[in-house]
Every structure is written in structure tokens, then in C-alpha cells.
Amino acid sequence: MNIYVLFVVGKCEQRIKEYINAYTSHEAFVPVIVKLMKRKAILLKQEQMLFPGYVFVRSDLDANAFKIFTQHHLIPLTGFIRLVIYRDWE
């Protein structure tokens, strides 16, 4: 199982995550943290993204196959910017 990182336009993370989970066999997720905030003596739970602008994808595909997947399925999506690639990836 490999994890890949997608760089997306802010506020498009959930939409792209939902698209990947609904229409592909990959599992996309956006890590969140729950913060407790106190306002007017009321304790509120608020979720905040750990990495705004990024979507993480778990996949069984190798690096080259996942690049091809992004070219065919994700580049046409509004809000997708690019796949984050490391120098020693290949």
C-alpha cells in the first residue's frame, strides 16, 4: 500500500476526496484535528485540517501507474493542481 499526496486549491479538498472515494478504487483522506474552543462559557469542538490544500491517497498502484491515473482522472477536475513528487521517487 502506497500513500500519495495531491496538491489542490484551498477549499477543494473535500470535493476531490469525495470524487476519488466515490469513483475510483483508491482511498482518499484529509487529516483533521479536533480542537476544543471556549466561547461565552460554552465548550465547542471544531475540526481543522492539518494540511490545508493537500489530499492524501492510499493506493496499491506503483508510482508510475499512479502518475498515469492522475493524468487521466484528476487533471480534468477543477481544483486539482498537481501530484507532489519527491526527487528519489523513481
Backbone atoms as SQL, in Angstrom:
CREATE TABLE atoms (id INTEGER PRIMARY KEY, chain TEXT, resi INTEGER, resn TEXT, atom TEXT, x REAL, y REAL, z REAL);
INSERT INTO atoms VALUES
  (1, 'A', 1, 'MET', 'N', 0.853, -1.175, 0.000),
  (2, 'A', 1, 'MET', 'CA', 0.000, 0.000, 0.000),
  (3, 'A', 1, 'MET', 'C', 0.896, 1.234, 0.000),
  (4, 'A', 2, 'ASN', 'N', 0.664, 2.120, -0.944),
  (5, 'A', 2, 'ASN', 'CA', 1.424, 3.359, -1.065),
  (6, 'A', 2, 'ASN', 'C', 0.522, 4.538, -0.731),
  (7, 'A', 3, 'ILE', 'N', 1.142, 5.609, -0.244),
  (8, 'A', 3, 'ILE', 'CA', 0.403, 6.843, 0.017),
  (9, 'A', 3, 'ILE', 'C', 0.978, 7.943, -0.865),
  (10, 'A', 4, 'TYR', 'N', 0.094, 8.606, -1.589),
  (11, 'A', 4, 'TYR', 'CA', 0.480, 9.707, -2.475),
  (12, 'A', 4, 'TYR', 'C', -0.183, 10.988, -1.982),
  (13, 'A', 5, 'VAL', 'N', 0.426, 12.118, -2.326),
  (14, 'A', 5, 'VAL', 'CA', -0.069, 13.416, -1.870),
  (15, 'A', 5, 'VAL', 'C', -0.441, 14.257, -3.086),
  (16, 'A', 6, 'LEU', 'N', -1.647, 14.806, -3.054),
  (17, 'A', 6, 'LEU', 'CA', -2.126, 15.682, -4.119),
  (18, 'A', 6, 'LEU', 'C', -2.181, 17.109, -3.593),
  (19, 'A', 7, 'PHE', 'N', -1.670, 18.040, -4.374),
  (20, 'A', 7, 'PHE', 'CA', -1.748, 19.454, -4.046),
  (21, 'A', 7, 'PHE', 'C', -2.970, 20.010, -4.765),
  (22, 'A', 8, 'VAL', 'N', -3.894, 20.600, -4.016),
  (23, 'A', 8, 'VAL', 'CA', -5.155, 21.079, -4.589),
  (24, 'A', 8, 'VAL', 'C', -5.408, 22.518, -4.154),
  (25, 'A', 9, 'VAL', 'N', -6.339, 23.150, -4.831),
  (26, 'A', 9, 'VAL', 'CA', -6.741, 24.511, -4.475),
  (27, 'A', 9, 'VAL', 'C', -7.438, 24.468, -3.117),
  (28, 'A', 10, 'GLY', 'N', -7.164, 25.461, -2.286),
  (29, 'A', 10, 'GLY', 'CA', -7.811, 25.528, -0.979),
  (30, 'A', 10, 'GLY', 'C', -9.322, 25.494, -1.098),
  (31, 'A', 11, 'LYS', 'N', -9.972, 24.846, -0.176),
  (32, 'A', 11, 'LYS', 'CA', -11.420, 24.671, -0.104),
  (33, 'A', 11, 'LYS', 'C', -11.949, 23.660, -1.117),
  (34, 'A', 12, 'CYS', 'N', -11.082, 23.007, -1.880),
  (35, 'A', 12, 'CYS', 'CA', -11.496, 21.951, -2.814),
  (36, 'A', 12, 'CYS', 'C', -11.120, 20.564, -2.290),
  (37, 'A', 13, 'GLU', 'N', -10.515, 20.505, -1.113),
  (38, 'A', 13, 'GLU', 'CA', -10.022, 19.228, -0.588),
  (39, 'A', 13, 'GLU', 'C', -11.137, 18.198, -0.447),
  (40, 'A', 14, 'GLN', 'N', -12.243, 18.581, 0.168),
  (41, 'A', 14, 'GLN', 'CA', -13.332, 17.631, 0.420),
  (42, 'A', 14, 'GLN', 'C', -13.964, 17.151, -0.879),
  (43, 'A', 15, 'ARG', 'N', -14.149, 18.032, -1.829),
  (44, 'A', 15, 'ARG', 'CA', -14.767, 17.659, -3.106),
  (45, 'A', 15, 'ARG', 'C', -13.911, 16.652, -3.859),
  (46, 'A', 16, 'ILE', 'N', -12.602, 16.885, -3.900),
  (47, 'A', 16, 'ILE', 'CA', -11.701, 15.973, -4.600),
  (48, 'A', 16, 'ILE', 'C', -11.607, 14.647, -3.851),
  (49, 'A', 17, 'LYS', 'N', -11.573, 14.702, -2.522),
  (50, 'A', 17, 'LYS', 'CA', -11.560, 13.476, -1.715),
  (51, 'A', 17, 'LYS', 'C', -12.807, 12.642, -1.996),
  (52, 'A', 18, 'GLU', 'N', -13.959, 13.273, -2.000),
  (53, 'A', 18, 'GLU', 'CA', -15.210, 12.561, -2.250),
  (54, 'A', 18, 'GLU', 'C', -15.255, 11.977, -3.659),
  (55, 'A', 19, 'TYR', 'N', -14.724, 12.695, -4.653),
  (56, 'A', 19, 'TYR', 'CA', -14.685, 12.180, -6.018),
  (57, 'A', 19, 'TYR', 'C', -13.832, 10.909, -6.090),
  (58, 'A', 20, 'ILE', 'N', -12.644, 10.951, -5.496),
  (59, 'A', 20, 'ILE', 'CA', -11.754, 9.796, -5.540),
  (60, 'A', 20, 'ILE', 'C', -12.383, 8.605, -4.828),
  (61, 'A', 21, 'ASN', 'N', -12.978, 8.824, -3.674),
  (62, 'A', 21, 'ASN', 'CA', -13.588, 7.723, -2.925),
  (63, 'A', 21, 'ASN', 'C', -14.809, 7.154, -3.637),
  (64, 'A', 22, 'ALA', 'N', -15.564, 7.982, -4.348),
  (65, 'A', 22, 'ALA', 'CA', -16.790, 7.531, -4.996),
  (66, 'A', 22, 'ALA', 'C', -16.544, 6.839, -6.336),
  (67, 'A', 23, 'TYR', 'N', -15.588, 7.328, -7.115),
  (68, 'A', 23, 'TYR', 'CA', -15.451, 6.859, -8.491),
  (69, 'A', 23, 'TYR', 'C', -14.197, 6.050, -8.781),
  (70, 'A', 24, 'THR', 'N', -13.346, 5.817, -7.793),
  (71, 'A', 24, 'THR', 'CA', -12.137, 5.027, -8.010),
  (72, 'A', 24, 'THR', 'C', -12.006, 3.983, -6.910),
  (73, 'A', 25, 'SER', 'N', -11.028, 3.105, -7.070),
  (74, 'A', 25, 'SER', 'CA', -10.787, 2.077, -6.061),
  (75, 'A', 25, 'SER', 'C', -9.763, 2.524, -5.020),
  (76, 'A', 26, 'HIS', 'N', -9.318, 3.763, -5.097),
  (77, 'A', 26, 'HIS', 'CA', -8.347, 4.299, -4.151),
  (78, 'A', 26, 'HIS', 'C', -9.073, 4.908, -2.945),
  (79, 'A', 27, 'GLU', 'N', -8.343, 5.065, -1.850),
  (80, 'A', 27, 'GLU', 'CA', -8.924, 5.658, -0.641),
  (81, 'A', 27, 'GLU', 'C', -8.266, 7.010, -0.387),
  (82, 'A', 28, 'ALA', 'N', -9.041, 8.072, -0.472),
  (83, 'A', 28, 'ALA', 'CA', -8.533, 9.425, -0.238),
  (84, 'A', 28, 'ALA', 'C', -8.963, 9.889, 1.141),
  (85, 'A', 29, 'PHE', 'N', -8.096, 10.689, 1.778),
  (86, 'A', 29, 'PHE', 'CA', -8.433, 11.243, 3.087),
  (87, 'A', 29, 'PHE', 'C', -7.746, 12.578, 3.284),
  (88, 'A', 30, 'VAL', 'N', -8.354, 13.378, 4.149),
  (89, 'A', 30, 'VAL', 'CA', -7.819, 14.686, 4.533),
  (90, 'A', 30, 'VAL', 'C', -7.667, 14.646, 6.051),
  (91, 'A', 31, 'PRO', 'N', -6.437, 14.637, 6.569),
  (92, 'A', 31, 'PRO', 'CA', -6.260, 14.568, 8.026),
  (93, 'A', 31, 'PRO', 'C', -6.795, 15.819, 8.721),
  (94, 'A', 32, 'VAL', 'N', -7.530, 15.590, 9.798),
  (95, 'A', 32, 'VAL', 'CA', -8.082, 16.702, 10.578),
  (96, 'A', 32, 'VAL', 'C', -7.709, 16.519, 12.038),
  (97, 'A', 33, 'ILE', 'N', -7.762, 17.612, 12.767),
  (98, 'A', 33, 'ILE', 'CA', -7.544, 17.605, 14.209),
  (99, 'A', 33, 'ILE', 'C', -8.763, 18.264, 14.847),
  (100, 'A', 34, 'VAL', 'N', -9.172, 17.743, 15.979),
  (101, 'A', 34, 'VAL', 'CA', -10.310, 18.315, 16.692),
  (102, 'A', 34, 'VAL', 'C', -9.767, 19.209, 17.797),
  (103, 'A', 35, 'LYS', 'N', -10.138, 20.482, 17.755),
  (104, 'A', 35, 'LYS', 'CA', -9.710, 21.444, 18.765),
  (105, 'A', 35, 'LYS', 'C', -10.900, 21.831, 19.624),
  (106, 'A', 36, 'LEU', 'N', -10.651, 21.956, 20.896),
  (107, 'A', 36, 'LEU', 'CA', -11.688, 22.429, 21.812),
  (108, 'A', 36, 'LEU', 'C', -11.545, 23.930, 21.970),
  (109, 'A', 37, 'MET', 'N', -12.630, 24.647, 21.749),
  (110, 'A', 37, 'MET', 'CA', -12.609, 26.102, 21.852),
  (111, 'A', 37, 'MET', 'C', -13.698, 26.523, 22.828),
  (112, 'A', 38, 'LYS', 'N', -13.404, 27.521, 23.615),
  (113, 'A', 38, 'LYS', 'CA', -14.365, 28.018, 24.601),
  (114, 'A', 38, 'LYS', 'C', -14.824, 29.408, 24.174),
  (115, 'A', 39, 'ARG', 'N', -16.134, 29.535, 23.987),
  (116, 'A', 39, 'ARG', 'CA', -16.707, 30.828, 23.617),
  (117, 'A', 39, 'ARG', 'C', -17.938, 31.083, 24.486),
  (118, 'A', 40, 'LYS', 'N', -17.894, 32.171, 25.191),
  (119, 'A', 40, 'LYS', 'CA', -19.004, 32.565, 26.070),
  (120, 'A', 40, 'LYS', 'C', -19.387, 31.418, 27.005),
  (121, 'A', 41, 'ALA', 'N', -18.382, 30.840, 27.638),
  (122, 'A', 41, 'ALA', 'CA', -18.558, 29.770, 28.633),
  (123, 'A', 41, 'ALA', 'C', -19.135, 28.488, 28.043),
  (124, 'A', 42, 'ILE', 'N', -19.102, 28.351, 26.728),
  (125, 'A', 42, 'ILE', 'CA', -19.572, 27.129, 26.064),
  (126, 'A', 42, 'ILE', 'C', -18.371, 26.474, 25.391),
  (127, 'A', 43, 'LEU', 'N', -18.191, 25.188, 25.637),
  (128, 'A', 43, 'LEU', 'CA', -17.094, 24.441, 25.050),
  (129, 'A', 43, 'LEU', 'C', -17.526, 23.870, 23.705),
  (130, 'A', 44, 'LEU', 'N', -16.817, 24.232, 22.643),
  (131, 'A', 44, 'LEU', 'CA', -17.148, 23.798, 21.287),
  (132, 'A', 44, 'LEU', 'C', -16.025, 22.939, 20.726),
  (133, 'A', 45, 'LYS', 'N', -16.396, 21.926, 19.942),
  (134, 'A', 45, 'LYS', 'CA', -15.411, 21.128, 19.221),
  (135, 'A', 45, 'LYS', 'C', -15.382, 21.621, 17.784),
  (136, 'A', 46, 'GLN', 'N', -14.170, 21.887, 17.306),
  (137, 'A', 46, 'GLN', 'CA', -14.026, 22.390, 15.948),
  (138, 'A', 46, 'GLN', 'C', -12.964, 21.571, 15.226),
  (139, 'A', 47, 'GLU', 'N', -13.310, 21.053, 14.043),
  (140, 'A', 47, 'GLU', 'CA', -12.348, 20.301, 13.240),
  (141, 'A', 47, 'GLU', 'C', -11.568, 21.260, 12.353),
  (142, 'A', 48, 'GLN', 'N', -10.250, 21.057, 12.307),
  (143, 'A', 48, 'GLN', 'CA', -9.394, 21.851, 11.427),
  (144, 'A', 48, 'GLN', 'C', -8.492, 20.908, 10.651),
  (145, 'A', 49, 'MET', 'N', -8.264, 21.233, 9.386),
  (146, 'A', 49, 'MET', 'CA', -7.380, 20.409, 8.563),
  (147, 'A', 49, 'MET', 'C', -5.934, 20.576, 9.029),
  (148, 'A', 50, 'LEU', 'N', -5.225, 19.456, 9.088),
  (149, 'A', 50, 'LEU', 'CA', -3.810, 19.523, 9.452),
  (150, 'A', 50, 'LEU', 'C', -2.974, 20.101, 8.320),
  (151, 'A', 51, 'PHE', 'N', -3.309, 19.741, 7.087),
  (152, 'A', 51, 'PHE', 'CA', -2.557, 20.199, 5.924),
  (153, 'A', 51, 'PHE', 'C', -3.525, 20.801, 4.899),
  (154, 'A', 52, 'PRO', 'N', -3.901, 22.059, 5.067),
  (155, 'A', 52, 'PRO', 'CA', -4.812, 22.670, 4.094),
  (156, 'A', 52, 'PRO', 'C', -4.189, 22.679, 2.700),
  (157, 'A', 53, 'GLY', 'N', -4.980, 22.329, 1.701),
  (158, 'A', 53, 'GLY', 'CA', -4.501, 22.319, 0.325),
  (159, 'A', 53, 'GLY', 'C', -3.924, 20.989, -0.114),
  (160, 'A', 54, 'TYR', 'N', -4.011, 19.955, 0.724),
  (161, 'A', 54, 'TYR', 'CA', -3.459, 18.644, 0.371),
  (162, 'A', 54, 'TYR', 'C', -4.484, 17.551, 0.607),
  (163, 'A', 55, 'VAL', 'N', -4.502, 16.568, -0.299),
  (164, 'A', 55, 'VAL', 'CA', -5.324, 15.371, -0.163),
  (165, 'A', 55, 'VAL', 'C', -4.385, 14.184, -0.235),
  (166, 'A', 56, 'PHE', 'N', -4.525, 13.246, 0.687),
  (167, 'A', 56, 'PHE', 'CA', -3.697, 12.053, 0.731),
  (168, 'A', 56, 'PHE', 'C', -4.483, 10.886, 0.142),
  (169, 'A', 57, 'VAL', 'N', -3.793, 10.035, -0.631),
  (170, 'A', 57, 'VAL', 'CA', -4.460, 8.918, -1.299),
  (171, 'A', 57, 'VAL', 'C', -3.697, 7.636, -1.019),
  (172, 'A', 58, 'ARG', 'N', -4.405, 6.617, -0.507),
  (173, 'A', 58, 'ARG', 'CA', -3.842, 5.272, -0.349),
  (174, 'A', 58, 'ARG', 'C', -4.168, 4.487, -1.606),
  (175, 'A', 59, 'SER', 'N', -3.146, 3.823, -2.161),
  (176, 'A', 59, 'SER', 'CA', -3.352, 3.104, -3.407),
  (177, 'A', 59, 'SER', 'C', -2.405, 1.911, -3.490),
  (178, 'A', 60, 'ASP', 'N', -2.836, 0.895, -4.219),
  (179, 'A', 60, 'ASP', 'CA', -1.980, -0.260, -4.471),
  (180, 'A', 60, 'ASP', 'C', -1.099, -0.056, -5.701),
  (181, 'A', 61, 'LEU', 'N', -1.322, 1.026, -6.439),
  (182, 'A', 61, 'LEU', 'CA', -0.549, 1.294, -7.651),
  (183, 'A', 61, 'LEU', 'C', 0.871, 1.740, -7.313),
  (184, 'A', 62, 'ASP', 'N', 1.807, 1.402, -8.200),
  (185, 'A', 62, 'ASP', 'CA', 3.166, 1.916, -8.025),
  (186, 'A', 62, 'ASP', 'C', 3.209, 3.365, -8.513),
  (187, 'A', 63, 'ALA', 'N', 4.346, 4.009, -8.362),
  (188, 'A', 63, 'ALA', 'CA', 4.465, 5.446, -8.632),
  (189, 'A', 63, 'ALA', 'C', 4.115, 5.803, -10.077),
  (190, 'A', 64, 'ASN', 'N', 4.635, 5.056, -11.040),
  (191, 'A', 64, 'ASN', 'CA', 4.369, 5.379, -12.450),
  (192, 'A', 64, 'ASN', 'C', 2.904, 5.164, -12.811),
  (193, 'A', 65, 'ALA', 'N', 2.313, 4.100, -12.316),
  (194, 'A', 65, 'ALA', 'CA', 0.900, 3.835, -12.597),
  (195, 'A', 65, 'ALA', 'C', 0.016, 4.906, -11.953),
  (196, 'A', 66, 'PHE', 'N', 0.390, 5.381, -10.771),
  (197, 'A', 66, 'PHE', 'CA', -0.406, 6.426, -10.127),
  (198, 'A', 66, 'PHE', 'C', -0.277, 7.749, -10.880),
  (199, 'A', 67, 'LYS', 'N', 0.893, 8.042, -11.437),
  (200, 'A', 67, 'LYS', 'CA', 1.053, 9.249, -12.268),
  (201, 'A', 67, 'LYS', 'C', 0.106, 9.200, -13.456),
  (202, 'A', 68, 'ILE', 'N', 0.020, 8.039, -14.088),
  (203, 'A', 68, 'ILE', 'CA', -0.876, 7.881, -15.235),
  (204, 'A', 68, 'ILE', 'C', -2.329, 8.035, -14.790),
  (205, 'A', 69, 'PHE', 'N', -2.668, 7.483, -13.639),
  (206, 'A', 69, 'PHE', 'CA', -4.019, 7.633, -13.095),
  (207, 'A', 69, 'PHE', 'C', -4.359, 9.111, -12.909),
  (208, 'A', 70, 'THR', 'N', -3.437, 9.892, -12.334),
  (209, 'A', 70, 'THR', 'CA', -3.720, 11.313, -12.115),
  (210, 'A', 70, 'THR', 'C', -3.881, 12.055, -13.437),
  (211, 'A', 71, 'GLN', 'N', -3.091, 11.695, -14.443),
  (212, 'A', 71, 'GLN', 'CA', -3.199, 12.363, -15.739),
  (213, 'A', 71, 'GLN', 'C', -4.555, 12.114, -16.383),
  (214, 'A', 72, 'HIS', 'N', -5.083, 10.913, -16.249),
  (215, 'A', 72, 'HIS', 'CA', -6.344, 10.577, -16.904),
  (216, 'A', 72, 'HIS', 'C', -7.580, 10.981, -16.103),
  (217, 'A', 73, 'HIS', 'N', -7.516, 10.900, -14.772),
  (218, 'A', 73, 'HIS', 'CA', -8.721, 11.088, -13.974),
  (219, 'A', 73, 'HIS', 'C', -8.757, 12.382, -13.154),
  (220, 'A', 74, 'LEU', 'N', -7.618, 12.894, -12.725),
  (221, 'A', 74, 'LEU', 'CA', -7.639, 14.028, -11.800),
  (222, 'A', 74, 'LEU', 'C', -7.317, 15.366, -12.446),
  (223, 'A', 75, 'ILE', 'N', -6.500, 15.388, -13.474),
  (224, 'A', 75, 'ILE', 'CA', -6.141, 16.667, -14.108),
  (225, 'A', 75, 'ILE', 'C', -7.374, 17.406, -14.628),
  (226, 'A', 76, 'PRO', 'N', -8.374, 16.709, -15.185),
  (227, 'A', 76, 'PRO', 'CA', -9.574, 17.448, -15.640),
  (228, 'A', 76, 'PRO', 'C', -10.409, 18.056, -14.506),
  (229, 'A', 77, 'LEU', 'N', -10.212, 17.640, -13.264),
  (230, 'A', 77, 'LEU', 'CA', -11.009, 18.159, -12.156),
  (231, 'A', 77, 'LEU', 'C', -10.642, 19.608, -11.833),
  (232, 'A', 78, 'THR', 'N', -11.643, 20.413, -11.577),
  (233, 'A', 78, 'THR', 'CA', -11.412, 21.781, -11.131),
  (234, 'A', 78, 'THR', 'C', -10.897, 21.734, -9.698),
  (235, 'A', 79, 'GLY', 'N', -9.792, 22.393, -9.448),
  (236, 'A', 79, 'GLY', 'CA', -9.222, 22.436, -8.108),
  (237, 'A', 79, 'GLY', 'C', -7.974, 21.593, -7.955),
  (238, 'A', 80, 'PHE', 'N', -7.756, 20.630, -8.841),
  (239, 'A', 80, 'PHE', 'CA', -6.546, 19.812, -8.780),
  (240, 'A', 80, 'PHE', 'C', -5.380, 20.606, -9.360),
  (241, 'A', 81, 'ILE', 'N', -4.267, 20.673, -8.625),
  (242, 'A', 81, 'ILE', 'CA', -3.097, 21.405, -9.120),
  (243, 'A', 81, 'ILE', 'C', -2.041, 20.429, -9.629),
  (244, 'A', 82, 'ARG', 'N', -1.546, 19.556, -8.727),
  (245, 'A', 82, 'ARG', 'CA', -0.527, 18.600, -9.174),
  (246, 'A', 82, 'ARG', 'C', -0.324, 17.507, -8.134),
  (247, 'A', 83, 'LEU', 'N', 0.374, 16.476, -8.560),
  (248, 'A', 83, 'LEU', 'CA', 0.792, 15.393, -7.688),
  (249, 'A', 83, 'LEU', 'C', 2.139, 15.781, -7.097),
  (250, 'A', 84, 'VAL', 'N', 2.283, 15.662, -5.792),
  (251, 'A', 84, 'VAL', 'CA', 3.548, 16.002, -5.143),
  (252, 'A', 84, 'VAL', 'C', 4.517, 14.851, -5.390),
  (253, 'A', 85, 'ILE', 'N', 5.681, 15.167, -5.972),
  (254, 'A', 85, 'ILE', 'CA', 6.678, 14.156, -6.343),
  (255, 'A', 85, 'ILE', 'C', 7.980, 14.449, -5.613),
  (256, 'A', 86, 'TYR', 'N', 8.591, 13.398, -5.109),
  (257, 'A', 86, 'TYR', 'CA', 9.879, 13.506, -4.429),
  (258, 'A', 86, 'TYR', 'C', 11.001, 13.186, -5.408),
  (259, 'A', 87, 'ARG', 'N', 12.172, 13.716, -5.174),
  (260, 'A', 87, 'ARG', 'CA', 13.300, 13.525, -6.092),
  (261, 'A', 87, 'ARG', 'C', 13.661, 12.060, -6.278),
  (262, 'A', 88, 'ASP', 'N', 13.731, 11.303, -5.198),
  (263, 'A', 88, 'ASP', 'CA', 14.160, 9.915, -5.290),
  (264, 'A', 88, 'ASP', 'C', 12.978, 8.958, -5.449),
  (265, 'A', 89, 'TRP', 'N', 11.898, 9.434, -6.069),
  (266, 'A', 89, 'TRP', 'CA', 10.694, 8.661, -6.196),
  (267, 'A', 89, 'TRP', 'C', 10.884, 7.473, -7.128),
  (268, 'A', 90, 'GLU', 'N', 11.529, 7.668, -8.246),
  (269, 'A', 90, 'GLU', 'CA', 11.659, 6.602, -9.243),
  (270, 'A', 90, 'GLU', 'C', 12.965, 5.880, -9.120);
